[in-house]
């Protein structure tokens, strides 16, 4: 899974005060933009591993929790 936390700047090369601080205004998961709640994004440094834990709160239009059926099992009626 790839997570991109991106700041889109209005002007390239802005050297004004505060321009060196990154304020993310877009988050992408596997290249697709997702809506993130106005809460902190936490990135844990797990330097002993090749992965990083990212905790963020997403805004979802719909959440579906269901069982996945095995191939050939059929769907119950």
N, C-alpha and C positions, 0 to 999 in steps of 0.2 A: 504494500500500500504506500502510495506517495502522498504526502501532505505538503502543500505549498501555502505559506503565509506571506502575503504580498502586500506591499504598499504601492499604490499607483500615485505617482507624483504628477502634479499639474504641469510643472515645468522642469525639464531636464537641466541638470547643472545648477540647481538652486543652492547657493552657499550661504543663505541667510541664517540668522540665529534659530536654532532648533531644527534646521534642515537635516542635520546628521542623525536625528532621532527617528527611528523607523516606527511609524504608526500604521499597523496593518489595516487595510480596509477591504481585503478580499482573502478568502480562504478557499483553496481548491483541494479536493480529495480525488486522487487519480485523474487529475486534469479537469474535473467538473466543479464549477463554483457551487458552494453551499452557503446557506444563510446561517450565520453564527450569532448567538445571543450576545447582548452587551455585557458580557462577563469576561473575566481574565482567561487567557489561553495559557495553560501551564505546560512547560516543556521540561521534563526531567532529564538531567544529564546522566545517562547510563553508560559512561565511558568504558566500562568493563565489557560491554556487549556491542554488537554491531547494529542494535536497534535503539530507538529512542521512544519513550512514552510521552504522548501528547494528549492532554486532557482539555476538551473544549465542549461547550454546550451548543448544540445545534437546534435550529428551529425547523420543525417538520410539519408539513401539511397533513400527513397521514402516517400512522405507525401501524404495521401489521405484524402480529405475532401468531405464528401458525406452525404446524408440523410439516416437514417435507417428507413426501412419500418416496420410498425406494423405487427404482426403475422396475416396471412390470408389476408393481404392487397394486396399481389401480387406485382410484380415488373413491372413498366410501360415499354411498349415496344417501 
